[in-house]
């Protein structure tokens, strides 16, 4: 499981206040979806339509939290604030490697 990170200053940040609660609800839900699917902050139009409204998405673009792309939206500066798909895969591979090595050591020691 990976986490969508939210800065502790989000609640009263000027962009958040300008966007409003409804648009920020879309922002949080889309962030969670993006992290779950490892989309690197890209949210297709069809997903935006499932999580919120086009008006809310436009508001996020207007205040600078999202960028408009031809087939969806992108979180502004995702790579600086969230783990990328490549980073998550690297971490998962490292964890799997450590677990495998631990199991092999335990097996050599005669432990289950």
GIJOLIN-V468088 format. One record per helix or strand of 2 or more residues. SS is the DSSP state (h for helix, s for strand). FROM is the first residue (numbers start at 1). LEN is the number of residues. Records with the same first field share a line. If there is no record, write none. Layout:
# GIJOLIN-V468088
SS: FROM-LEN  FROM-LEN
This chain:
# GIJOLIN-V468088
h: 10-3  14-6  21-17  45-7  54-9  78-4  85-24
s: 42-3  66-4  72-4
